[in-house]
Amino acid sequence: MNAAVIPRAQAIANARRALDRARARRDADRAAGRLAPEAELILRRLERQQAPAPAHRAAA
């Protein structure tokens, strides 16, 4: 097997670069209102799940 091997760090960098481009396209489409309503609902649900929970204040 004499095929060229991509170093692990380079493979990760390439994957991150592709993911960043895809996220940028998604964000641009979302800002322009071009996402399907179903996709918009899914994104909003994911954002709610990832948002930090509000801190509970102790009763004073």
mmCIF file as Biopython writes it, N, C-alpha, C and O atoms, coordinates in Angstrom:
data_model
#
loop_
_atom_site.group_PDB
_atom_site.id
_atom_site.type_symbol
_atom_site.label_atom_id
_atom_site.label_alt_id
_atom_site.label_comp_id
_atom_site.label_asym_id
_atom_site.label_entity_id
_atom_site.label_seq_id
_atom_site.pdbx_PDB_ins_code
_atom_site.Cartn_x
_atom_site.Cartn_y
_atom_site.Cartn_z
_atom_site.occupancy
_atom_site.B_iso_or_equiv
_atom_site.auth_seq_id
_atom_site.auth_asym_id
_atom_site.pdbx_PDB_model_num
ATOM 1   N N  . MET A ? 1  ? 0.846   -1.170 0.000  1.0 0.0 1  A 1 
ATOM 2   C CA . MET A ? 1  ? 0.000   0.000  0.000  1.0 0.0 1  A 1 
ATOM 3   C C  . MET A ? 1  ? 0.897   1.240  0.000  1.0 0.0 1  A 1 
ATOM 4   O O  . MET A ? 1  ? 1.460   1.597  1.035  1.0 0.0 1  A 1 
ATOM 5   N N  . ASN A ? 2  ? 1.027   1.875  -1.115 1.0 0.0 2  A 1 
ATOM 6   C CA . ASN A ? 2  ? 1.913   3.025  -1.257 1.0 0.0 2  A 1 
ATOM 7   C C  . ASN A ? 2  ? 1.155   4.334  -1.425 1.0 0.0 2  A 1 
ATOM 8   O O  . ASN A ? 2  ? 1.731   5.325  -1.871 1.0 0.0 2  A 1 
ATOM 9   N N  . ALA A ? 3  ? -0.097  4.353  -1.083 1.0 0.0 3  A 1 
ATOM 10  C CA . ALA A ? 3  ? -0.891  5.571  -1.228 1.0 0.0 3  A 1 
ATOM 11  C C  . ALA A ? 3  ? -0.438  6.609  -0.205 1.0 0.0 3  A 1 
ATOM 12  O O  . ALA A ? 3  ? -0.002  6.273  0.897  1.0 0.0 3  A 1 
ATOM 13  N N  . ALA A ? 4  ? -0.551  7.873  -0.596 1.0 0.0 4  A 1 
ATOM 14  C CA . ALA A ? 4  ? -0.185  8.959  0.315  1.0 0.0 4  A 1 
ATOM 15  C C  . ALA A ? 4  ? -1.167  8.994  1.483  1.0 0.0 4  A 1 
ATOM 16  O O  . ALA A ? 4  ? -2.369  8.792  1.312  1.0 0.0 4  A 1 
ATOM 17  N N  . VAL A ? 5  ? -0.631  9.252  2.658  1.0 0.0 5  A 1 
ATOM 18  C CA . VAL A ? 5  ? -1.458  9.307  3.857  1.0 0.0 5  A 1 
ATOM 19  C C  . VAL A ? 5  ? -1.522  10.756 4.326  1.0 0.0 5  A 1 
ATOM 20  O O  . VAL A ? 5  ? -0.497  11.425 4.458  1.0 0.0 5  A 1 
ATOM 21  N N  . ILE A ? 6  ? -2.731  11.228 4.574  1.0 0.0 6  A 1 
ATOM 22  C CA . ILE A ? 6  ? -2.913  12.585 5.079  1.0 0.0 6  A 1 
ATOM 23  C C  . ILE A ? 6  ? -2.688  12.555 6.587  1.0 0.0 6  A 1 
ATOM 24  O O  . ILE A ? 6  ? -3.286  11.733 7.282  1.0 0.0 6  A 1 
ATOM 25  N N  . PRO A ? 7  ? -1.841  13.432 7.100  1.0 0.0 7  A 1 
ATOM 26  C CA . PRO A ? 7  ? -1.630  13.468 8.546  1.0 0.0 7  A 1 
ATOM 27  C C  . PRO A ? 7  ? -2.939  13.784 9.279  1.0 0.0 7  A 1 
ATOM 28  O O  . PRO A ? 7  ? -3.796  14.505 8.768  1.0 0.0 7  A 1 
ATOM 29  N N  . ARG A ? 8  ? -3.069  13.234 10.473 1.0 0.0 8  A 1 
ATOM 30  C CA . ARG A ? 8  ? -4.296  13.382 11.246 1.0 0.0 8  A 1 
ATOM 31  C C  . ARG A ? 8  ? -4.651  14.856 11.460 1.0 0.0 8  A 1 
ATOM 32  O O  . ARG A ? 8  ? -5.808  15.240 11.290 1.0 0.0 8  A 1 
ATOM 33  N N  . ALA A ? 9  ? -3.685  15.673 11.826 1.0 0.0 9  A 1 
ATOM 34  C CA . ALA A ? 9  ? -3.933  17.095 12.068 1.0 0.0 9  A 1 
ATOM 35  C C  . ALA A ? 9  ? -4.463  17.783 10.818 1.0 0.0 9  A 1 
ATOM 36  O O  . ALA A ? 9  ? -5.346  18.638 10.901 1.0 0.0 9  A 1 
ATOM 37  N N  . GLN A ? 10 ? -3.925  17.411 9.659  1.0 0.0 10 A 1 
ATOM 38  C CA . GLN A ? 10 ? -4.383  18.009 8.407  1.0 0.0 10 A 1 
ATOM 39  C C  . GLN A ? 10 ? -5.804  17.564 8.091  1.0 0.0 10 A 1 
ATOM 40  O O  . GLN A ? 10 ? -6.612  18.364 7.619  1.0 0.0 10 A 1 
ATOM 41  N N  . ALA A ? 11 ? -6.117  16.305 8.344  1.0 0.0 11 A 1 
ATOM 42  C CA . ALA A ? 11 ? -7.471  15.797 8.101  1.0 0.0 11 A 1 
ATOM 43  C C  . ALA A ? 11 ? -8.478  16.521 8.993  1.0 0.0 11 A 1 
ATOM 44  O O  . ALA A ? 11 ? -9.569  16.868 8.542  1.0 0.0 11 A 1 
ATOM 45  N N  . ILE A ? 12 ? -8.120  16.747 10.239 1.0 0.0 12 A 1 
ATOM 46  C CA . ILE A ? 12 ? -9.013  17.457 11.156 1.0 0.0 12 A 1 
ATOM 47  C C  . ILE A ? 12 ? -9.194  18.903 10.706 1.0 0.0 12 A 1 
ATOM 48  O O  . ILE A ? 12 ? -10.306 19.431 10.731 1.0 0.0 12 A 1 
ATOM 49  N N  . ALA A ? 13 ? -8.106  19.539 10.298 1.0 0.0 13 A 1 
ATOM 50  C CA . ALA A ? 13 ? -8.184  20.926 9.826  1.0 0.0 13 A 1 
ATOM 51  C C  . ALA A ? 13 ? -9.073  21.023 8.587  1.0 0.0 13 A 1 
ATOM 52  O O  . ALA A ? 13 ? -9.866  21.956 8.464  1.0 0.0 13 A 1 
ATOM 53  N N  . ASN A ? 14 ? -8.946  20.070 7.677  1.0 0.0 14 A 1 
ATOM 54  C CA . ASN A ? 14 ? -9.784  20.072 6.470  1.0 0.0 14 A 1 
ATOM 55  C C  . ASN A ? 14 ? -11.252 19.896 6.820  1.0 0.0 14 A 1 
ATOM 56  O O  . ASN A ? 14 ? -12.112 20.564 6.246  1.0 0.0 14 A 1 
ATOM 57  N N  . ALA A ? 15 ? -11.544 19.001 7.757  1.0 0.0 15 A 1 
ATOM 58  C CA . ALA A ? 15 ? -12.932 18.762 8.163  1.0 0.0 15 A 1 
ATOM 59  C C  . ALA A ? 15 ? -13.515 19.998 8.837  1.0 0.0 15 A 1 
ATOM 60  O O  . ALA A ? 15 ? -14.663 20.363 8.586  1.0 0.0 15 A 1 
ATOM 61  N N  . ARG A ? 16 ? -12.727 20.638 9.690  1.0 0.0 16 A 1 
ATOM 62  C CA . ARG A ? 16 ? -13.214 21.852 10.360 1.0 0.0 16 A 1 
ATOM 63  C C  . ARG A ? 16 ? -13.470 22.970 9.370  1.0 0.0 16 A 1 
ATOM 64  O O  . ARG A ? 16 ? -14.447 23.709 9.492  1.0 0.0 16 A 1 
ATOM 65  N N  . ARG A ? 17 ? -12.588 23.093 8.386  1.0 0.0 17 A 1 
ATOM 66  C CA . ARG A ? 17 ? -12.763 24.124 7.364  1.0 0.0 17 A 1 
ATOM 67  C C  . ARG A ? 17 ? -14.047 23.895 6.581  1.0 0.0 17 A 1 
ATOM 68  O O  . ARG A ? 17 ? -14.782 24.844 6.305  1.0 0.0 17 A 1 
ATOM 69  N N  . ALA A ? 18 ? -14.325 22.645 6.222  1.0 0.0 18 A 1 
ATOM 70  C CA . ALA A ? 18 ? -15.550 22.323 5.493  1.0 0.0 18 A 1 
ATOM 71  C C  . ALA A ? 18 ? -16.778 22.582 6.355  1.0 0.0 18 A 1 
ATOM 72  O O  . ALA A ? 18 ? -17.781 23.102 5.867  1.0 0.0 18 A 1 
ATOM 73  N N  . LEU A ? 19 ? -16.704 22.223 7.633  1.0 0.0 19 A 1 
ATOM 74  C CA . LEU A ? 19 ? -17.821 22.460 8.542  1.0 0.0 19 A 1 
ATOM 75  C C  . LEU A ? 19 ? -18.074 23.954 8.724  1.0 0.0 19 A 1 
ATOM 76  O O  . LEU A ? 19 ? -19.225 24.389 8.761  1.0 0.0 19 A 1 
ATOM 77  N N  . ASP A ? 20 ? -17.010 24.736 8.836  1.0 0.0 20 A 1 
ATOM 78  C CA . ASP A ? 20 ? -17.163 26.187 8.979  1.0 0.0 20 A 1 
ATOM 79  C C  . ASP A ? 20 ? -17.830 26.793 7.744  1.0 0.0 20 A 1 
ATOM 80  O O  . ASP A ? 20 ? -18.673 27.682 7.865  1.0 0.0 20 A 1 
ATOM 81  N N  . ARG A ? 21 ? -17.453 26.314 6.560  1.0 0.0 21 A 1 
ATOM 82  C CA . ARG A ? 21 ? -18.080 26.819 5.329  1.0 0.0 21 A 1 
ATOM 83  C C  . ARG A ? 21 ? -19.565 26.462 5.292  1.0 0.0 21 A 1 
ATOM 84  O O  . ARG A ? 21 ? -20.397 27.286 4.913  1.0 0.0 21 A 1 
ATOM 85  N N  . ALA A ? 22 ? -19.893 25.237 5.685  1.0 0.0 22 A 1 
ATOM 86  C CA . ALA A ? 22 ? -21.292 24.809 5.686  1.0 0.0 22 A 1 
ATOM 87  C C  . ALA A ? 22 ? -22.101 25.627 6.687  1.0 0.0 22 A 1 
ATOM 88  O O  . ALA A ? 22 ? -23.231 26.023 6.399  1.0 0.0 22 A 1 
ATOM 89  N N  . ARG A ? 23 ? -21.527 25.880 7.861  1.0 0.0 23 A 1 
ATOM 90  C CA . ARG A ? 23 ? -22.228 26.692 8.859  1.0 0.0 23 A 1 
ATOM 91  C C  . ARG A ? 23 ? -22.428 28.109 8.372  1.0 0.0 23 A 1 
ATOM 92  O O  . ARG A ? 23 ? -23.481 28.700 8.612  1.0 0.0 23 A 1 
ATOM 93  N N  . ALA A ? 24 ? -21.441 28.665 7.694  1.0 0.0 24 A 1 
ATOM 94  C CA . ALA A ? 24 ? -21.562 30.020 7.162  1.0 0.0 24 A 1 
ATOM 95  C C  . ALA A ? 24 ? -22.670 30.097 6.117  1.0 0.0 24 A 1 
ATOM 96  O O  . ALA A ? 24 ? -23.443 31.054 6.096  1.0 0.0 24 A 1 
ATOM 97  N N  . ARG A ? 25 ? -22.745 29.078 5.242  1.0 0.0 25 A 1 
ATOM 98  C CA . ARG A ? 25 ? -23.830 29.050 4.244  1.0 0.0 25 A 1 
ATOM 99  C C  . ARG A ? 25 ? -25.188 28.946 4.924  1.0 0.0 25 A 1 
ATOM 100 O O  . ARG A ? 25 ? -26.135 29.637 4.548  1.0 0.0 25 A 1 
ATOM 101 N N  . ARG A ? 26 ? -25.278 28.064 5.944  1.0 0.0 26 A 1 
ATOM 102 C CA . ARG A ? 26 ? -26.535 27.905 6.666  1.0 0.0 26 A 1 
ATOM 103 C C  . ARG A ? 26 ? -26.934 29.209 7.332  1.0 0.0 26 A 1 
ATOM 104 O O  . ARG A ? 26 ? -28.099 29.604 7.267  1.0 0.0 26 A 1 
ATOM 105 N N  . ASP A ? 27 ? -25.987 29.886 7.973  1.0 0.0 27 A 1 
ATOM 106 C CA . ASP A ? 27 ? -26.286 31.141 8.658  1.0 0.0 27 A 1 
ATOM 107 C C  . ASP A ? 27 ? -26.714 32.226 7.671  1.0 0.0 27 A 1 
ATOM 108 O O  . ASP A ? 27 ? -27.620 33.009 7.958  1.0 0.0 27 A 1 
ATOM 109 N N  . ALA A ? 28 ? -26.062 32.271 6.509  1.0 0.0 28 A 1 
ATOM 110 C CA . ALA A ? 28 ? -26.443 33.255 5.493  1.0 0.0 28 A 1 
ATOM 111 C C  . ALA A ? 28 ? -27.844 32.972 4.966  1.0 0.0 28 A 1 
ATOM 112 O O  . ALA A ? 28 ? -28.641 33.894 4.791  1.0 0.0 28 A 1 
ATOM 113 N N  . ASP A ? 29 ? -28.146 31.705 4.713  1.0 0.0 29 A 1 
ATOM 114 C CA . ASP A ? 29 ? -29.491 31.342 4.248  1.0 0.0 29 A 1 
ATOM 115 C C  . ASP A ? 29 ? -30.534 31.662 5.306  1.0 0.0 29 A 1 
ATOM 116 O O  . ASP A ? 29 ? -31.627 32.130 4.989  1.0 0.0 29 A 1 
ATOM 117 N N  . ARG A ? 30 ? -30.194 31.408 6.555  1.0 0.0 30 A 1 
ATOM 118 C CA . ARG A ? 30 ? -31.131 31.682 7.644  1.0 0.0 30 A 1 
ATOM 119 C C  . ARG A ? 30 ? -31.384 33.181 7.765  1.0 0.0 30 A 1 
ATOM 120 O O  . ARG A ? 30 ? -32.528 33.606 7.930  1.0 0.0 30 A 1 
ATOM 121 N N  . ALA A ? 31 ? -30.328 33.982 7.686  1.0 0.0 31 A 1 
ATOM 122 C CA . ALA A ? 31 ? -30.474 35.429 7.786  1.0 0.0 31 A 1 
ATOM 123 C C  . ALA A ? 31 ? -31.305 35.989 6.634  1.0 0.0 31 A 1 
ATOM 124 O O  . ALA A ? 31 ? -32.026 36.972 6.804  1.0 0.0 31 A 1 
ATOM 125 N N  . ALA A ? 32 ? -31.203 35.368 5.470  1.0 0.0 32 A 1 
ATOM 126 C CA . ALA A ? 32 ? -31.952 35.826 4.297  1.0 0.0 32 A 1 
ATOM 127 C C  . ALA A ? 32 ? -33.357 35.242 4.244  1.0 0.0 32 A 1 
ATOM 128 O O  . ALA A ? 32 ? -34.136 35.583 3.354  1.0 0.0 32 A 1 
ATOM 129 N N  . GLY A ? 33 ? -33.690 34.360 5.196  1.0 0.0 33 A 1 
ATOM 130 C CA . GLY A ? 33 ? -35.028 33.775 5.216  1.0 0.0 33 A 1 
ATOM 131 C C  . GLY A ? 33 ? -35.234 32.683 4.189  1.0 0.0 33 A 1 
ATOM 132 O O  . GLY A ? 33 ? -36.367 32.421 3.786  1.0 0.0 33 A 1 
ATOM 133 N N  . ARG A ? 34 ? -34.159 32.040 3.756  1.0 0.0 34 A 1 
ATOM 134 C CA . ARG A ? 34 ? -34.268 31.009 2.718  1.0 0.0 34 A 1 
ATOM 135 C C  . ARG A ? 34 ? -34.367 29.586 3.270  1.0 0.0 34 A 1 
ATOM 136 O O  . ARG A ? 34 ? -34.449 28.631 2.498  1.0 0.0 34 A 1 
ATOM 137 N N  . LEU A ? 35 ? -34.359 29.433 4.602  1.0 0.0 35 A 1 
ATOM 138 C CA . LEU A ? 35 ? -34.463 28.085 5.163  1.0 0.0 35 A 1 
ATOM 139 C C  . LEU A ? 35 ? -35.915 27.642 5.173  1.0 0.0 35 A 1 
ATOM 140 O O  . LEU A ? 35 ? -36.828 28.455 5.310  1.0 0.0 35 A 1 
ATOM 141 N N  . ALA A ? 36 ? -36.110 26.353 5.027  1.0 0.0 36 A 1 
ATOM 142 C CA . ALA A ? 36 ? -37.455 25.791 5.130  1.0 0.0 36 A 1 
ATOM 143 C C  . ALA A ? 36 ? -37.950 25.985 6.564  1.0 0.0 36 A 1 
ATOM 144 O O  . ALA A ? 36 ? -37.150 25.949 7.499  1.0 0.0 36 A 1 
ATOM 145 N N  . PRO A ? 37 ? -39.239 26.188 6.749  1.0 0.0 37 A 1 
ATOM 146 C CA . PRO A ? 37 ? -39.771 26.377 8.106  1.0 0.0 37 A 1 
ATOM 147 C C  . PRO A ? 37 ? -39.422 25.217 9.048  1.0 0.0 37 A 1 
ATOM 148 O O  . PRO A ? 37 ? -39.182 25.434 10.236 1.0 0.0 37 A 1 
ATOM 149 N N  . GLU A ? 38 ? -39.396 24.000 8.525  1.0 0.0 38 A 1 
ATOM 150 C CA . GLU A ? 38 ? -39.053 22.842 9.370  1.0 0.0 38 A 1 
ATOM 151 C C  . GLU A ? 38 ? -37.621 22.948 9.862  1.0 0.0 38 A 1 
ATOM 152 O O  . GLU A ? 38 ? -37.341 22.656 11.025 1.0 0.0 38 A 1 
ATOM 153 N N  . ALA A ? 39 ? -36.721 23.361 8.996  1.0 0.0 39 A 1 
ATOM 154 C CA . ALA A ? 39 ? -35.311 23.503 9.373  1.0 0.0 39 A 1 
ATOM 155 C C  . ALA A ? 39 ? -35.144 24.619 10.401 1.0 0.0 39 A 1 
ATOM 156 O O  . ALA A ? 39 ? -34.355 24.496 11.338 1.0 0.0 39 A 1 
ATOM 157 N N  . GLU A ? 40 ? -35.882 25.695 10.224 1.0 0.0 40 A 1 
ATOM 158 C CA . GLU A ? 40 ? -35.820 26.800 11.175 1.0 0.0 40 A 1 
ATOM 159 C C  . GLU A ? 40 ? -36.282 26.347 12.559 1.0 0.0 40 A 1 
ATOM 160 O O  . GLU A ? 40 ? -35.673 26.709 13.566 1.0 0.0 40 A 1 
ATOM 161 N N  . LEU A ? 41 ? -37.343 25.564 12.612 1.0 0.0 41 A 1 
ATOM 162 C CA . LEU A ? 41 ? -37.826 25.049 13.897 1.0 0.0 41 A 1 
ATOM 163 C C  . LEU A ? 41 ? -36.790 24.150 14.558 1.0 0.0 41 A 1 
ATOM 164 O O  . LEU A ? 41 ? -36.584 24.218 15.770 1.0 0.0 41 A 1 
ATOM 165 N N  . ILE A ? 42 ? -36.144 23.314 13.767 1.0 0.0 42 A 1 
ATOM 166 C CA . ILE A ? 42 ? -35.116 22.423 14.310 1.0 0.0 42 A 1 
ATOM 167 C C  . ILE A ? 42 ? -33.957 23.241 14.876 1.0 0.0 42 A 1 
ATOM 168 O O  . ILE A ? 42 ? -33.464 22.945 15.964 1.0 0.0 42 A 1 
ATOM 169 N N  . LEU A ? 43 ? -33.521 24.264 14.148 1.0 0.0 43 A 1 
ATOM 170 C CA . LEU A ? 43 ? -32.418 25.097 14.626 1.0 0.0 43 A 1 
ATOM 171 C C  . LEU A ? 43 ? -32.785 25.815 15.919 1.0 0.0 43 A 1 
ATOM 172 O O  . LEU A ? 43 ? -31.964 25.909 16.832 1.0 0.0 43 A 1 
ATOM 173 N N  . ARG A ? 44 ? -34.011 26.321 16.003 1.0 0.0 44 A 1 
ATOM 174 C CA . ARG A ? 44 ? -34.431 27.010 17.226 1.0 0.0 44 A 1 
ATOM 175 C C  . ARG A ? 44 ? -34.468 26.044 18.406 1.0 0.0 44 A 1 
ATOM 176 O O  . ARG A ? 44 ? -34.074 26.406 19.515 1.0 0.0 44 A 1 
ATOM 177 N N  . ARG A ? 45 ? -34.938 24.815 18.175 1.0 0.0 45 A 1 
ATOM 178 C CA . ARG A ? 45 ? -34.973 23.825 19.249 1.0 0.0 45 A 1 
ATOM 179 C C  . ARG A ? 45 ? -33.552 23.500 19.717 1.0 0.0 45 A 1 
ATOM 180 O O  . ARG A ? 45 ? -33.295 23.419 20.918 1.0 0.0 45 A 1 
ATOM 181 N N  . LEU A ? 46 ? -32.643 23.316 18.776 1.0 0.0 46 A 1 
ATOM 182 C CA . LEU A ? 46 ? -31.255 23.035 19.137 1.0 0.0 46 A 1 
ATOM 183 C C  . LEU A ? 46 ? -30.629 24.192 19.912 1.0 0.0 46 A 1 
ATOM 184 O O  . LEU A ? 46 ? -29.879 23.970 20.863 1.0 0.0 46 A 1 
ATOM 185 N N  . GLU A ? 47 ? -30.933 25.413 19.511 1.0 0.0 47 A 1 
ATOM 186 C CA . GLU A ? 47 ? -30.387 26.575 20.214 1.0 0.0 47 A 1 
ATOM 187 C C  . GLU A ? 47 ? -30.914 26.644 21.643 1.0 0.0 47 A 1 
ATOM 188 O O  . GLU A ? 47 ? -30.169 26.974 22.566 1.0 0.0 47 A 1 
ATOM 189 N N  . ARG A ? 48 ? -32.196 26.332 21.828 1.0 0.0 48 A 1 
ATOM 190 C CA . ARG A ? 48 ? -32.759 26.335 23.185 1.0 0.0 48 A 1 
ATOM 191 C C  . ARG A ? 48 ? -32.091 25.270 24.045 1.0 0.0 48 A 1 
ATOM 192 O O  . ARG A ? 48 ? -31.813 25.506 25.221 1.0 0.0 48 A 1 
ATOM 193 N N  . GLN A ? 49 ? -31.832 24.097 23.465 1.0 0.0 49 A 1 
ATOM 194 C CA . GLN A ? 49 ? -31.211 23.013 24.217 1.0 0.0 49 A 1 
ATOM 195 C C  . GLN A ? 49 ? -29.770 23.353 24.604 1.0 0.0 49 A 1 
ATOM 196 O O  . GLN A ? 49 ? -29.290 22.927 25.654 1.0 0.0 49 A 1 
ATOM 197 N N  . GLN A ? 50 ? -29.094 24.106 23.769 1.0 0.0 50 A 1 
ATOM 198 C CA . GLN A ? 50 ? -27.689 24.418 24.015 1.0 0.0 50 A 1 
ATOM 199 C C  . GLN A ? 50 ? -27.501 25.679 24.861 1.0 0.0 50 A 1 
ATOM 200 O O  . GLN A ? 50 ? -26.401 25.940 25.348 1.0 0.0 50 A 1 
ATOM 201 N N  . ALA A ? 51 ? -28.566 26.458 25.037 1.0 0.0 51 A 1 
ATOM 202 C CA . ALA A ? 51 ? -28.456 27.693 25.827 1.0 0.0 51 A 1 
ATOM 203 C C  . ALA A ? 51 ? -28.235 27.317 27.289 1.0 0.0 51 A 1 
ATOM 204 O O  . ALA A ? 51 ? -28.807 26.348 27.788 1.0 0.0 51 A 1 
ATOM 205 N N  . PRO A ? 52 ? -27.404 28.093 27.960 1.0 0.0 52 A 1 
ATOM 206 C CA . PRO A ? 52 ? -27.168 27.792 29.378 1.0 0.0 52 A 1 
ATOM 207 C C  . PRO A ? 52 ? -28.449 28.004 30.183 1.0 0.0 52 A 1 
ATOM 208 O O  . PRO A ? 52 ? -29.218 28.926 29.912 1.0 0.0 52 A 1 
ATOM 209 N N  . ALA A ? 53 ? -28.666 27.152 31.159 1.0 0.0 53 A 1 
ATOM 210 C CA . ALA A ? 53 ? -29.841 27.266 32.014 1.0 0.0 53 A 1 
ATOM 211 C C  . ALA A ? 53 ? -29.707 28.505 32.885 1.0 0.0 53 A 1 
ATOM 212 O O  . ALA A ? 53 ? -28.603 28.841 33.315 1.0 0.0 53 A 1 
ATOM 213 N N  . PRO A ? 54 ? -30.811 29.188 33.150 1.0 0.0 54 A 1 
ATOM 214 C CA . PRO A ? 54 ? -30.717 30.388 34.006 1.0 0.0 54 A 1 
ATOM 215 C C  . PRO A ? 54 ? -30.277 29.978 35.416 1.0 0.0 54 A 1 
ATOM 216 O O  . PRO A ? 54 ? -30.673 28.938 35.940 1.0 0.0 54 A 1 
ATOM 217 N N  . ALA A ? 55 ? -29.454 30.828 35.995 1.0 0.0 55 A 1 
ATOM 218 C CA . ALA A ? 55 ? -28.955 30.548 37.347 1.0 0.0 55 A 1 
ATOM 219 C C  . ALA A ? 55 ? -30.078 30.766 38.339 1.0 0.0 55 A 1 
ATOM 220 O O  . ALA A ? 55 ? -30.813 31.750 38.258 1.0 0.0 55 A 1 
ATOM 221 N N  . HIS A ? 56 ? -30.205 29.840 39.276 1.0 0.0 56 A 1 
ATOM 222 C CA . HIS A ? 56 ? -31.231 29.972 40.313 1.0 0.0 56 A 1 
ATOM 223 C C  . HIS A ? 56 ? -30.681 30.843 41.431 1.0 0.0 56 A 1 
ATOM 224 O O  . HIS A ? 56 ? -29.591 30.607 41.952 1.0 0.0 56 A 1 
ATOM 225 N N  . ARG A ? 57 ? -31.455 31.846 41.780 1.0 0.0 57 A 1 
ATOM 226 C CA . ARG A ? 57 ? -31.022 32.734 42.864 1.0 0.0 57 A 1 
ATOM 227 C C  . ARG A ? 57 ? -31.581 32.215 44.174 1.0 0.0 57 A 1 
ATOM 228 O O  . ARG A ? 57 ? -32.719 31.750 44.244 1.0 0.0 57 A 1 
ATOM 229 N N  . ALA A ? 58 ? -30.774 32.300 45.194 1.0 0.0 58 A 1 
ATOM 230 C CA . ALA A ? 58 ? -31.214 31.894 46.531 1.0 0.0 58 A 1 
ATOM 231 C C  . ALA A ? 58 ? -32.186 32.942 47.063 1.0 0.0 58 A 1 
ATOM 232 O O  . ALA A ? 58 ? -32.015 34.142 46.849 1.0 0.0 58 A 1 
ATOM 233 N N  . ALA A ? 59 ? -33.209 32.456 47.760 1.0 0.0 59 A 1 
ATOM 234 C CA . ALA A ? 59 ? -34.183 33.385 48.342 1.0 0.0 59 A 1 
ATOM 235 C C  . ALA A ? 59 ? -33.488 34.218 49.420 1.0 0.0 59 A 1 
ATOM 236 O O  . ALA A ? 59 ? -32.805 33.687 50.295 1.0 0.0 59 A 1 
ATOM 237 N N  . ALA A ? 60 ? -33.678 35.524 49.334 1.0 0.0 60 A 1 
ATOM 238 C CA . ALA A ? 60 ? -32.991 36.412 50.297 1.0 0.0 60 A 1 
ATOM 239 C C  . ALA A ? 60 ? -33.851 36.676 51.500 1.0 0.0 60 A 1 
ATOM 240 O O  . ALA A ? 60 ? -33.439 37.397 52.408 1.0 0.0 60 A 1 
#
